[in-house]
């Protein structure tokens, strides 16, 4: 597996493909997103990594102060260093606008925290921890939070929970956004 990582070393989706850069989500207003589990641009603890590689798929705790008047919050976790055409989507969730924090492990598909609606991601539903290809180098995980002007209940005539991640991103309109990035590299 390390050989594959080395072969794909220079192939990465890139920052430009993140939800953060979509015109409808690229709000000028920003707010801070923090975590007691990691600081911005620092390594993610192993507990937050995928079970496939020895982690526990536990989503990190997050806290923020979104602007007043948000109708809903959209949380998107993406890996722009994945060797794919677009960043790999690790989690998508809609949050009640009154929430100001998520406890650790709040993004479980089978038991999300109150006020959290889990949507489809790259592999099913719920938080999927980092599992970069061995030998591919460090991967960045962008935890992006968008304050939306209108709540999303349906996308293209189907329930939001059944929509593909990029369909949800296209249906959203942000008034403000915040972000915290963590890194993970397989030993």
N, C-alpha and C positions, 0 to 999 in steps of 0.2 A: 504494500500500500504506500510506503514511503517513496517508492519509485514513481508512482502515479503523481503524487504530490509534487515531486521535483520536475516531472515532465510538464505539469500544468502551472508551475511556479509563476510564470508571467501572465497567465490568463486570469483575469478578475473582472467581475461585472462592472465595478466602478461606482463611485459616489454619485455620478450624474443620474443614475437610474433609481436612486432612492425616492420614496414617496415625498421626502423632504423637498425635492426639487420640482415636483409637479406644480404647474402654474396655479391650479385651484387650491393647493395646500401650502404654497409658498407665501404665507402671510408675513407682512412686515413686522407686526407686533410679535414679540417673543416673551416667554416666561421661563423660569428656571425649573429644571427637573433634577432631583437629587435621589441618591440611594444610600442607605446605611450599609449596603453590601459591597459597594465599590464606588470609586470616585471617577469623574469624567476622564476618559482616556487611560484608565488603569486596567489591569487584568481582572477578569471575572473569576471569582472563586469556583473551584471544581464542582461544587454542589449544583451550580447553575448550568453545567454542561449536560450533554445528552447521556442518558442511561447506556446507550450503545458504547460509549467510550469511558465509562466509569463514573460519570456524574449521576445526578438524580432528577434532572429535568425540573428543578425547582426554580420558578421565576423569581428574580430579585424583588425586594421591596422597593417601591418608588414613592416619591412625594413631590408635590408641585403646588403652585398657586396660580391657577388659571384665571384669566380675566373674567369679570362679571359679565353676565349676559350670554355665556356659551350655552347652546341648546343641548349639546352632547359633546363628549370627548372621544376621539379616535386614537387608539394606541396601536402603533405599528412597530414591530421588531424585525429588522432586516440585516442581512450580511452582505455588504457590498464587495467583499473579497472572495465570494464564492466564484468558482470558475464556470460561470454560467452567463447567459446573455443579459439577464437582469439580476439585481440583488435577490438572494434567496429570502423568502418571507418566513420567519420563525414564529410569528404570532400576530394576530389581528384581533382587536377587541373594541367593543363600544362600551363606554363608561358613562354612568349617570353624571350630569354636570356638577352635582353637589360633592362628588368625591374629590378629596385633596391628597389621597394616598392609597396605595395598594400594599397590603401586607405580603410578606414572602409567601410564595406558592399560591397567589391569588388568581393565576391564569390557567388553572387546571381545567381541562375540557369537561371532566366529570363532576367537578365541584368548584366552580368559580366563586370568588368572593361576592358578597352582596353588591348589587349595582353594576356588575360586570356581565356583559353578553359576549361570549366567545364566538368568533367567526372563523371561516376557513383560513388556513395558512398554506404553506408549501406542501406540508404532509398532514392532512387531516385538520383537526381542531385543537386548540389549546397551545400552550407554550411548549416549544421544542428547543431544547438547549443546544448550545454550540457543539458541533461535531465536525470540525474542519478535517480535510484530508490530511493524513499524516505526511509530513514533509513539505506541505504547502506554505508554511510560514504562519505568522499571526493573522487572525481574522478579526475585523472590527464588527461589533454588534451595535447597531444604532437603535436605541429605544426612543422612538419619536412619538410625541403626544401633540395632537391637534385639537384646538377648541373650535367646534363647528357652529356655523350659523343656523343650521337646521338639523333636527335629528334624522338619522337614517333608519328607516324601518324596512323599506323594500328597495331593491336595486334591479332595474330592468324588469319589473313586474314580479319578481320572486323575493321571498324573504331574505333579508340581509345575510342571515346565517348560511344560506345556500349559495350566495354569490361568490365568485372568485375574488381573491384579494385585489387585483388591479381594477376590477369592476367597482368594488367598494371605494377604492381611492379616487376613481373618476367621478363617483357620485357625491363626494364630500366637498364642502366649501369651508375653508378655515379662515378664522378671523385672527388667530394667534397660534403660535406653535412653540414647543420646547423640546429639548433633546439632551440625552446623556448617552455617551458611547463607552463601551467596554471592549476589551480585547481578550481573545482566547487563542492559544496555540497548543496543538497536540504535541506532547513530548516525543 
